[in-house]
């Protein structure tokens, strides 16, 4: 024990300025390695033959590697003392014996123990120099052909490249970010970053302008350099604008914002804009006398959307009026119901138009129209595709129509990412075979997803969008459904009549009242819409916790246990989702003996927790209990932590019928989901919705946000908070300002 304590003390004294412990040694065994994100668990041999289990982001690690790692000691209840790595430096072995051990481990593709011995016998301490600079010399070794010698050299140089990248970028980014950089640019990563650090924020996910700017400053680039100003403007037009839903920005606004961001005169930004326009890295156009700037990608994407929609509307063959009336009459006879005037109009326009838009609030009969269209198109022997932006929305569409519905990603056959761009197998070279494509929850479809869908829809097909234009717009850039309706170029029906069966629901009637700018009824006692007044946020939060943990389960049983969702306007504040999640986790899933948990940043993930995916991850693999597999978990998907596996350093999460393993290094993609924001709830419905309305930031006091939240509920809505907050939200009908050009392009004769 004394010897152990002495060793620990010696290691702790060898630390850097940040208090990290330094260990040096060679990798004896790789226990686990994830090639996608670089996470690994290894046995490290140190001086004195001590074997230490190290874990963390250790990209391209191999047995025999000589490393220096910086990190902290942790205790695993099952496996004991381990070392969590924060930074890793690799060094190549220098002497013949170490080189032989390294090559014999299989670290270099094409070299096994016998071949390694022959190479080291021939070249000794100069082995690595020969492999890197004179690979043709390897062909003199028995069993190595010139082709194999070239492959050995290429693999060695690739591994040298990641070593160089890790050494260079460790001053600026963590190991996980370095892995993303290296996967994007390979051995050119260091060279490209030195030449222009701002490429990092333009092309590498998770590296914002501020981090790239800090790196550029440390590398000595001037704050008013052309590269910095141009990159800052491009960043503003792409990442910063997309975060607020904009596709483009007025030139004056873009220049002023970039000047503030970069702390340079506006004249420098104007000069950069002119240079970027000349190089066609950004584009400019004029709508109604105002000049707008786009990134070239967003410009081309938006114009394509307009062109393809107009083409689809123009070339689709229309059924004649007599046939349409006969189809509707037959459908009424078979279903035993009479369609309202606007429903008949919607069915007719969908049958005779290439592109048709159907919008309306809850209880107005949108689903009834969709069912009728499915039966009629099927009787015409047309192939039909039903799709929605999210898995929950697709599942709900399937349940309401009794037809299979897919996510748009699944319909388009997602094919991974290439150079940061999402790829689909269905596109203009491999069009969808369906003659009818019906998209539900169309208000959630952003420009990127709309463009991908349109690339795959064949000319001559019917394209029908169903949605509620009064809900919040898409999370991503664009305001597609609203632009399509407002442009006036396509057949559009807005259903307004609330049908008898929905009139008894206060959820429905209150939602429509909110939409008209009227106060909802808050005095319901025995219906489906309740208001619990609370003047202080602390009392509001306590009431929400009581409702979720005791009052609702006691009254509604299992429906409340699994079907209650708290939906808040804001993330911040005492009544925001971040604080509510901590409180609700403690109330609904407290610590318990045998229940494993894992801390991450300011959160603790615990077995049994409800969690949400916070970004699109197209590559993550999932498996169903029947053995089928696939890829892709998307922003807003909600699951449950089934197991925390400390040995494999991962969380196993169930998203409905899909099971996914998240390495601990991927937990930044997850957050607790006992409470979610209104924006994250789009496209989903829940049996019971609790809406806390305490102190809400002024920018979130909007009618469409309240309307969207209320319409997420299937059976019960409970508002908890201040009636003044409800009044303020109902009174504010200011729409979300989004700069887009789609409506203008659609009104142009030549796009």
C-alpha positions in Angstrom: 0.0 0.0 0.0 2.9 2.4 0.8 4.5 1.7 -2.6 1.1 2.5 -4.3 0.8 5.8 -2.3 4.4 6.7 -3.3 3.7 6.1 -7.0 0.5 8.1 -6.9 2.2 11.0 -5.2 5.0 11.0 -7.8 2.5 11.0 -10.7 0.5 13.8 -9.2 3.6 16.0 -8.9 4.1 15.6 -12.6 1.3 17.9 -13.7 0.7 20.8 -16.0 -0.5 24.3 -15.3 -4.1 23.2 -15.3 -3.5 20.6 -12.6 -3.7 17.6 -15.0 -1.7 14.6 -14.1 0.9 13.5 -16.6 1.6 9.8 -17.5 4.1 8.4 -20.0 4.4 4.9 -21.3 3.4 2.6 -24.1 0.1 1.1 -25.1 0.1 -2.6 -24.1 -3.5 -3.5 -25.0 -6.4 -1.8 -26.8 -9.5 -3.0 -24.9 -12.0 -0.9 -26.9 -11.7 1.6 -29.8 -14.4 3.6 -31.7 -13.0 4.7 -35.0 -15.8 7.2 -35.6 -15.1 9.5 -32.6 -11.7 8.3 -31.4 -12.9 7.0 -28.0 -10.8 4.2 -26.6 -10.0 2.2 -23.5 -6.4 0.9 -23.2 -3.9 -0.6 -20.8 -0.9 1.7 -20.5 2.5 0.3 -19.5 4.5 2.8 -17.4 7.9 2.8 -15.9 8.2 0.1 -13.3 5.9 -2.2 -15.3 2.7 -0.7 -13.8 -0.3 -1.3 -16.0 -2.9 1.5 -15.9 -6.3 1.5 -17.6 -6.7 4.8 -19.5 -9.8 6.0 -21.3 -10.9 9.0 -23.3 -10.5 10.4 -26.8 -7.4 8.6 -28.1 -7.8 8.6 -31.9 -6.0 6.0 -34.0 -4.4 4.5 -31.0 -2.6 1.2 -31.4 -0.7 -1.4 -29.3 3.0 -0.4 -29.1 2.3 3.3 -29.4 4.5 5.5 -27.1 2.3 8.2 -25.5 2.2 10.9 -23.0 -1.2 11.5 -21.6 -2.7 14.3 -19.4 -5.8 13.8 -17.4 -7.2 12.8 -14.0 -7.7 9.7 -11.9 -11.2 8.4 -11.6 -12.7 5.5 -9.7 -14.9 2.9 -11.4 -17.0 0.9 -8.9 -16.5 -2.2 -10.9 -13.0 -1.8 -12.4 -11.4 0.3 -9.8 -8.9 3.1 -10.4 -8.6 4.4 -13.9 -7.2 7.4 -15.7 -9.4 9.6 -17.8 -7.4 11.2 -20.6 -8.0 14.8 -21.6 -5.0 15.2 -23.9 -2.8 12.6 -25.6 0.6 13.1 -27.3 2.0 10.3 -29.4 5.7 9.8 -30.0 7.3 7.3 -32.4 9.7 4.7 -30.9 13.3 5.7 -31.4 15.4 2.5 -31.0 15.3 -0.7 -32.9 13.8 -2.8 -30.1 10.9 -0.3 -29.6 10.4 0.0 -33.4 10.1 -3.8 -33.7 7.6 -4.0 -30.9 5.5 -1.2 -32.5 5.5 -2.7 -36.0 4.8 -6.2 -34.6 1.7 -5.1 -32.9 -0.1 -4.6 -36.3 -0.3 -0.8 -35.9 0.7 -0.5 -39.6 -1.5 -2.2 -42.1 0.4 -4.8 -44.0 3.1 -5.5 -41.4 2.9 -8.5 -39.1 5.5 -9.8 -36.6 7.7 -11.7 -39.2 7.7 -8.9 -41.7 8.4 -6.4 -38.9 11.5 -8.4 -37.9 12.8 -8.5 -41.5 12.3 -4.7 -41.9 14.1 -3.9 -38.6 16.9 -6.3 -39.3 17.4 -4.5 -42.6 17.1 -0.9 -41.6 17.5 -0.7 -37.8 17.0 2.7 -36.2 16.3 4.2 -39.7 13.2 2.0 -40.3 10.7 4.8 -39.9 12.6 7.2 -42.2 12.7 4.4 -44.9 9.0 3.7 -44.6 8.1 7.4 -44.9 10.6 8.7 -47.4 12.0 5.6 -49.3 9.1 3.1 -49.4 10.5 1.6 -52.6 13.4 0.2 -50.5 10.9 -2.0 -48.6 10.4 -4.0 -51.8 13.8 -5.5 -51.2 12.4 -7.3 -48.2 11.2 -10.9 -48.7 7.4 -10.9 -49.1 6.9 -7.2 -49.8 5.9 -6.2 -53.3 6.3 -2.6 -54.6 2.5 -2.2 -54.3 2.5 -3.5 -50.7 5.4 -1.2 -49.9 3.5 1.8 -51.2 0.4 0.8 -49.1 2.6 0.4 -45.9 4.1 3.9 -46.5 0.7 5.5 -47.0 -0.8 3.9 -43.8 2.3 5.0 -41.8 2.0 8.6 -43.2 -1.7 8.7 -42.3 -1.0 7.8 -38.7 1.9 10.3 -38.7 -0.6 12.9 -39.9 -3.0 12.4 -37.0 0.0 12.6 -34.6 0.9 15.9 -36.1 -2.7 17.1 -36.0 -3.1 16.1 -32.3 0.1 17.9 -31.4 -0.8 21.1 -33.4 -4.4 21.4 -32.4 -4.1 20.4 -28.7 -3.4 24.1 -27.8 -6.7 25.2 -29.3 -9.3 22.3 -29.2 -10.1 19.1 -27.5 -9.2 15.7 -28.9 -12.8 15.1 -30.2 -12.7 18.3 -32.3 -9.3 17.3 -33.6 -10.7 14.0 -34.8 -13.4 15.8 -36.7 -10.8 18.1 -38.3 -8.6 15.3 -39.3 -11.5 13.2 -40.7 -12.4 16.2 -42.8 -9.0 17.2 -44.2 -6.7 14.3 -43.5 -3.0 15.0 -43.6 -3.6 18.5 -45.0 -5.4 19.5 -41.7 -2.4 21.4 -40.1 -1.4 23.1 -43.3 -4.9 24.3 -44.1 -5.5 25.5 -40.5 -2.3 27.4 -40.5 -3.1 29.1 -43.8 -6.6 30.1 -42.8 -7.9 29.1 -39.3 -11.3 30.5 -40.3 -11.9 27.5 -42.5 -12.5 25.6 -39.3 -15.7 27.5 -38.4 -16.9 27.2 -41.9 -16.4 23.5 -42.4 -16.0 21.7 -39.0 -19.2 21.1 -37.0 -18.9 22.4 -33.4 -16.2 24.9 -34.0 -17.7 28.4 -34.0 -16.2 31.6 -35.2 -15.0 32.6 -31.7 -12.8 29.5 -31.3 -11.3 29.8 -34.8 -10.8 33.5 -34.2 -9.0 32.8 -30.9 -6.7 30.4 -32.7 -6.0 32.9 -35.5 -5.0 35.5 -33.0 -2.6 33.1 -31.3 -1.1 32.3 -34.7 -0.5 36.0 -35.3 -3.1 36.9 -37.9 -4.1 40.5 -37.9 -7.6 41.4 -36.6 -8.4 43.4 -39.8 -6.9 40.8 -42.2 -9.0 40.1 -45.3 -9.2 36.4 -44.3 -10.7 37.3 -40.9 -13.2 39.8 -42.2 -14.3 37.6 -45.1 -14.7 34.6 -42.9 -16.6 36.5 -40.2 -19.1 37.8 -42.8 -19.5 34.2 -44.3 -20.0 32.9 -40.8 -22.7 35.5 -40.1 -24.5 34.6 -43.3 -24.3 30.8 -42.7 -24.1 29.6 -39.2 -25.3 32.7 -37.3 -28.1 33.3 -39.7 -29.2 29.7 -39.7 -29.4 29.7 -35.9 -32.1 32.3 -36.3 -33.8 30.7 -39.3 -32.7 33.2 -41.8 -31.7 32.1 -45.4 -30.3 35.5 -46.3 -29.7 38.9 -44.7 -30.2 42.5 -45.9 -26.8 43.7 -46.9 -26.8 46.7 -44.6 -27.8 44.5 -41.6 -25.2 41.9 -42.5 -22.4 44.5 -42.8 -23.4 46.2 -39.5 -23.6 42.9 -37.7 -20.3 41.7 -39.0 -18.6 45.0 -38.1 -19.8 44.6 -34.5 -18.9 40.9 -34.4 -15.4 41.6 -35.7 -14.9 45.0 -34.1 -13.7 46.5 -37.4 -15.1 49.4 -39.5 -18.1 48.8 -41.7 -15.9 49.9 -44.7 -13.7 46.8 -44.2 -16.7 44.5 -44.2 -18.0 46.2 -47.4 -14.7 45.6 -49.0 -14.7 42.0 -48.0 -18.3 41.6 -49.3 -17.3 42.9 -52.7 -14.4 40.5 -52.8 -16.5 37.6 -51.8 -19.2 38.5 -54.4 -16.5 38.8 -57.1 -15.3 35.3 -56.2 -18.9 34.0 -56.1 -18.5 32.8 -52.5 -21.6 34.8 -51.6 -24.4 36.0 -53.8 -26.5 39.2 -53.8 -30.0 39.8 -55.1 -32.6 42.6 -54.7 -36.2 42.2 -53.5 -38.5 45.2 -53.3 -35.7 47.6 -53.4 -33.6 45.9 -50.7 -30.3 44.2 -51.4 -29.9 40.8 -49.7 -26.7 38.7 -49.2 -26.7 34.9 -49.3 -24.1 32.2 -49.1 -23.8 30.7 -52.5 -25.1 27.4 -51.2 -28.3 28.9 -49.7 -28.9 31.0 -52.8 -28.7 28.0 -55.2 -30.8 25.9 -52.8 -33.6 28.4 -52.5 -33.8 29.0 -56.3 -33.8 25.3 -56.9 -36.8 24.9 -54.5 -38.7 27.5 -56.4 -37.9 26.1 -59.9 -38.8 22.5 -59.0 -42.0 23.4 -57.3 -43.2 25.4 -60.3 -42.2 22.6 -62.6 -44.1 20.0 -60.5 -47.2 22.2 -60.5 -47.0 22.8 -64.3 -46.5 19.3 -65.6 -48.8 17.2 -63.3 -51.7 15.7 -65.3 -55.0 16.8 -63.8 -58.1 14.6 -63.5 -61.3 16.0 -65.2 -63.9 17.6 -63.1 -66.6 14.9 -63.7 -64.2 12.2 -62.5 -63.3 14.2 -59.4 -66.9 14.7 -58.4 -67.6 11.0 -59.0 -64.6 10.1 -56.8 -65.7 12.3 -54.0 -69.3 11.0 -54.2 -68.2 7.4 -54.1 -65.9 8.1 -51.1 -68.8 9.7 -49.2 -71.0 6.7 -49.9 -68.4 4.3 -48.8 -67.4 6.2 -45.7 -70.9 7.2 -44.7 -70.0 10.8 -44.1 -70.6 14.1 -45.9 -67.6 16.3 -46.5 -67.8 20.0 -45.7 -67.5 22.5 -48.5 -63.9 23.4 -47.8 -63.0 19.7 -47.4 -64.5 18.9 -50.9 -62.6 21.8 -52.3 -59.3 20.5 -50.8 -59.9 17.0 -52.2 -60.7 18.5 -55.6 -57.6 20.7 -55.7 -55.3 17.9 -54.6 -56.5 15.7 -57.4 -56.1 18.3 -60.1 -53.0 20.1 -59.0 -49.3 19.3 -59.1 -48.6 21.1 -55.8 -51.4 21.6 -53.2 -51.3 23.1 -49.7 -53.8 22.2 -47.0 -53.6 24.1 -43.7 -55.9 24.5 -40.7 -56.0 24.3 -36.9 -56.9 21.4 -34.7 -60.4 19.8 -35.1 -60.9 21.2 -38.7 -60.7 17.9 -40.5 -57.3 17.8 -42.1 -56.9 14.1 -41.3 -60.3 13.4 -42.8 -59.2 15.0 -46.1 -55.9 12.9 -46.1 -57.8 9.7 -45.6 -60.2 10.5 -48.5 -57.2 11.3 -50.7 -55.5 8.1 -49.8 -58.6 6.0 -50.8 -59.2 8.0 -54.0 -55.5 7.9 -55.2 -55.4 4.2 -54.3 -58.5 3.5 -56.4 -56.8 5.3 -59.3 -53.9 2.8 -58.9 -51.4 5.5 -58.1 -48.4 4.8 -55.8 -48.5 6.9 -52.6 -45.8 8.0 -50.2 -46.8 9.4 -46.8 -44.0 11.2 -44.9 -43.4 13.6 -42.0 -40.3 15.4 -40.8 -39.9 13.4 -37.5 -40.4 9.9 -36.3 -43.1 10.8 -33.9 -45.1 12.7 -36.5 -44.7 9.8 -39.0 -46.0 7.4 -36.4 -48.9 9.6 -35.6 -49.7 9.9 -39.3 -49.7 6.1 -39.7 -52.0 5.7 -36.7 -54.5 8.2 -37.9 -54.6 7.0 -41.6 -53.9 3.2 -41.2 -51.3 3.7 -44.0 -47.5 3.3 -43.6 -45.8 6.7 -43.1 -42.1 7.3 -43.1 -39.8 10.1 -42.0 -38.6 12.1 -44.9 -35.1 10.9 -44.3 -36.2 7.3 -44.5 -38.3 8.0 -47.6 -35.3 9.5 -49.3 -33.0 6.6 -48.1 -30.5 8.5 -46.1 -27.0 7.6 -47.2 -24.7 9.2 -44.6 -22.6 12.3 -44.8 -19.9 13.2 -47.3 -17.6 16.3 -46.7 -20.1 17.6 -44.2 -23.1 17.3 -46.6 -26.1 14.9 -46.0 -26.5 12.4 -48.8 -29.6 10.6 -49.9 -29.8 7.6 -52.3 -33.0 9.1 -53.7 -32.3 12.1 -55.8 -32.6 13.3 -59.4 -30.6 10.3 -60.6 -32.7 7.9 -58.6 -36.2 9.4 -58.4 -39.0 8.2 -56.0 -41.3 5.9 -57.8 -44.5 7.2 -56.1 -47.0 9.2 -58.1 -48.3 11.0 -55.0 -46.2 12.3 -52.1 -48.1 13.6 -49.0 -46.1 15.5 -46.4 -47.6 16.1 -43.0 -46.4 18.7 -40.4 -45.0 20.7 -43.3 -44.4 23.8 -41.1 -41.4 21.9 -39.7 -39.7 21.4 -43.1 -36.8 23.7 -43.6 -35.0 24.7 -46.8 -32.4 21.9 -46.7 -35.0 19.1 -46.2 -37.3 20.6 -48.8 -34.5 20.8 -51.3 -33.6 17.1 -50.7 -37.2 16.0 -51.1 -37.7 17.9 -54.3 -34.6 16.4 -55.8 -36.3 13.0 -55.5 -39.9 13.8 -56.6 -40.5 12.9 -60.2 -42.1 15.4 -62.6 -45.8 14.5 -63.0 -46.3 13.5 -59.4 -48.8 15.1 -57.0 -47.0 16.8 -54.1 -49.4 17.7 -51.2 -48.3 19.6 -48.1 -50.4 19.3 -44.9 -49.7 21.6 -42.0 -50.7 24.4 -39.6 -49.3 27.6 -40.9 -50.0 29.3 -37.5 -47.5 27.1 -35.7 -43.9 28.1 -35.1 -41.7 27.8 -38.3 -39.0 25.2 -38.8 -36.0 25.0 -36.5 -33.7 25.1 -39.5 -33.3 27.9 -42.0 -36.4 29.0 -44.0 -40.1 29.5 -43.6 -41.2 27.2 -46.4 -44.9 26.5 -45.7 -45.6 30.2 -45.0 -43.7 31.3 -48.1 -45.6 28.7 -50.3 -49.0 29.9 -49.0 -48.2 33.6 -49.2 -46.8 33.6 -52.7 -50.2 32.7 -54.1 -48.8 30.4 -56.9 -50.2 27.1 -55.6 -53.7 25.7 -54.8 -54.3 26.4 -51.1 -57.2 25.5 -48.8 -57.4 26.7 -45.2 -59.9 24.7 -43.2 -61.6 26.9 -40.6 -64.8 25.0 -39.5 -64.5 23.2 -36.1 -66.4 19.9 -36.4 -69.0 18.9 -33.8 -66.9 16.2 -32.2 -64.1 18.7 -31.6 -66.3 21.5 -30.3 -66.6 20.0 -26.9 -62.9 20.1 -26.4 -61.6 23.2 -24.7 -58.1 22.3 -26.1 -59.5 22.8 -29.6 -61.7 25.8 -28.9 -59.1 27.6 -26.8 -56.4 26.9 -29.5 -58.6 28.6 -32.0 -59.4 31.5 -29.6 -55.6 32.0 -29.1 -55.1 32.0 -32.8 -57.8 34.7 -33.2 -56.2 36.9 -30.6 -58.8 36.1 -27.9 -58.1 35.0 -24.3 -58.7 31.3 -23.8 -61.1 30.1 -21.2 -59.1 29.5 -18.0 -62.0 28.5 -15.8 -62.6 24.9 -17.0 -63.1 22.5 -14.1 -64.3 19.3 -15.7 -63.0 19.4 -19.3 -59.5 19.0 -20.9 -58.0 22.4 -20.4 -57.0 23.6 -16.9 -55.3 26.7 -15.4 -53.6 26.6 -12.1 -52.6 30.2 -11.0 -49.2 30.6 -9.4 -47.7 34.1 -9.0 -44.1 33.0 -8.1 -41.9 30.8 -10.2 -40.8 28.7 -7.2 -44.4 27.8 -6.4 -45.0 27.2 -10.1 -42.1 24.7 -10.3 -43.2 22.9 -7.1 -46.7 22.5 -8.6 -45.4 21.1 -11.8 -43.3 18.6 -9.9 -46.3 17.6 -7.8 -48.5 17.2 -10.9 -46.0 14.9 -12.6 -45.0 12.8 -9.6 -48.3 12.3 -7.8 -51.5 14.2 -8.7 -51.7 13.2 -12.4 -50.6 9.5 -12.0 -53.1 9.1 -9.1 -56.0 10.4 -11.4 -55.0 9.1 -14.8 -52.7 6.1 -14.1 -50.4 4.9 -16.8 -51.4 7.6 -19.3 -49.9 10.2 -16.9 -46.8 8.2 -16.0 -45.7 7.7 -19.6 -47.6 10.3 -21.5 -47.0 13.6 -19.6 -44.7 16.1 -21.1 -43.7 19.5 -19.6 -43.3 22.1 -22.4 -41.8 25.4 -21.4 -41.3 28.6 -23.5 -37.6 29.1 -22.4 -34.5 27.1 -21.4 -33.4 29.7 -18.9 -34.7 30.9 -15.6 -36.4 29.2 -12.7 -39.3 28.1 -14.8 -37.1 27.2 -17.8 -36.3 23.7 -19.0 -32.8 23.5 -17.5 -34.0 24.0 -13.9 -37.3 22.1 -14.4 -35.3 19.1 -15.7 -33.2 19.0 -12.5 -36.3 19.3 -10.3 -38.3 16.7 -12.3 -35.4 14.2 -12.4 -35.2 14.4 -8.6 -38.9 13.9 -8.3 -39.5 11.2 -10.9 -36.2 9.4 -11.1 -34.2 9.9 -7.9 -30.9 8.1 -7.1 -31.4 4.6 -5.8 -29.2 1.6 -4.8 -28.3 -0.4 -7.9 -29.4 2.5 -10.3 -26.3 3.5 -12.2 -25.7 7.1 -13.2 -23.0 9.1 -15.0 -22.2 12.8 -14.5 -21.7 15.0 -17.6 -20.9 18.7 -17.3 -23.7 20.2 -15.3 -26.0 17.1 -15.7 -26.3 13.7 -14.3 -27.6 10.9 -16.6 -29.3 8.1 -14.6 -30.9 4.8 -15.7 -34.6 5.4 -16.3 -34.1 9.1 -17.3 -36.0 10.6 -20.2 -33.5 12.1 -22.7 -33.6 14.0 -26.0 -31.3 14.0 -28.9 -30.3 17.7 -29.6 -28.8 17.5 -33.1 -29.2 15.4 -36.2 -26.8 12.5 -36.0 -27.2 10.7 -39.4 -24.4 8.1 -38.8 -25.3 6.7 -35.3 -26.4 3.1 -35.6 -29.5 1.7 -34.0 -30.9 -1.8 -33.6 -34.4 -3.1 -33.0 -35.3 -6.1 -30.8 -36.0 -8.1 -34.0 -32.4 -7.7 -35.1 -33.0 -5.1 -37.8 -30.6 -2.2 -37.9 -30.3 1.3 -39.4 -28.7 4.6 -38.8 -29.9 8.1 -37.8 -31.2 9.7 -34.6 -32.5 13.2 -35.1 -32.9 16.5 -33.3 -35.9 16.2 -31.0 -36.1 12.4 -30.7 -36.9 11.4 -27.1 -35.8 8.2 -25.5 -35.2 6.5 -22.2 -31.8 5.5 -20.6 -32.1 1.7 -20.4 -28.6 1.0 -19.1 -25.3 2.7 -18.2 -22.4 0.5 -19.0 -19.3 1.6 -17.2 -17.1 -1.1 -18.7 -17.8 0.0 -22.2 -18.2 3.7 -21.2 -21.6 4.1 -22.8 -25.3 4.7 -22.3 -27.8 2.4 -23.9 -30.9 4.3 -24.9 -34.3 3.2 -26.2 -36.0 5.5 -28.7 -39.4 3.8 -28.9 -38.4 0.5 -30.7 -34.8 1.4 -31.5 -31.8 0.8 -29.2 -28.7 3.0 -29.5 -25.4 3.0 -27.7 -23.9 6.4 -26.9 -20.2 6.6 -25.9 -19.6 8.9 -23.0 -17.7 11.2 -25.4 -21.0 11.7 -27.3 -23.1 12.9 -24.4 -23.0 16.5 -25.6 -25.7 15.4 -28.1 -28.1 14.5 -25.3 -30.1 16.4 -22.6 -32.7 15.6 -20.1 -36.2 15.7 -21.5 -38.6 15.7 -18.6 -39.2 19.3 -19.7 -38.6 20.5 -23.3 -39.0 23.8 -25.1 -41.9 24.6 -27.4 -39.6 24.6 -30.4 -38.4 21.1 -29.6 -42.0 19.8 -29.2 -42.9 20.6 -32.8 -44.3 17.7 -34.8 -45.1 15.7 -31.6 -48.2 15.2 -29.6 -48.5 14.0 -26.0 -51.5 12.7 -24.0 -50.9 15.3 -21.3 -49.1 18.7 -21.7 -48.1 20.9 -18.8 -47.2 24.4 -19.8 -45.4 26.5 -17.1 -45.9 30.2 -17.8 -43.9 32.1 -15.3 -41.4 34.9 -16.1 -41.0 34.5 -19.9 -38.4 36.5 -21.8 -40.1 39.2 -23.9 -39.0 37.7 -27.2 -40.8 34.5 -26.4 -44.1 36.2 -25.4 -45.8 35.4 -28.8 -49.1 34.1 -29.9 -47.8 31.4 -32.2 -45.6 30.0 -29.5 -48.5 29.6 -27.1 -50.7 28.2 -29.9 -48.0 25.6 -30.8 -47.6 24.5 -27.2 -51.4 24.1 -26.6 -51.9 22.1 -29.9 -49.2 19.5 -28.8 -51.8 18.0 -26.4 -54.0 15.1 -27.3 -56.2 14.8 -24.1 -55.3 17.3 -21.4 -53.6 20.7 -21.2 -52.6 22.2 -17.8 -51.3 25.8 -17.7 -49.5 26.7 -14.5 -48.5 30.3 -13.8 -49.7 33.8 -14.5 -52.8 34.8 -16.4 -50.9 38.0 -17.3 -48.3 35.9 -19.2 -51.1 34.2 -21.1 -52.6 37.7 -22.0 -49.3 39.0 -23.1 -48.7 36.0 -25.4 -52.2 36.2 -26.9 -51.8 39.9 -27.6 -48.5 39.6 -29.4 -49.2 38.5 -32.9 -45.8 39.6 -34.2 -44.6 36.7 -36.5 -41.1 35.3 -36.2 -39.0 37.5 -38.5 -37.2 35.4 -41.0 -35.3 36.7 -44.0 -36.1 34.4 -46.9 -36.4 34.9 -50.7 -38.5 31.9 -51.6 -41.7 33.8 -51.9 -40.0 36.3 -54.2 -38.5 33.6 -56.4 -41.9 31.9 -56.7 -43.5 35.1 -57.9 -40.8 35.7 -60.6 -41.6 34.6 -64.1 -38.0 33.3 -64.7 -36.3 31.8 -61.7 
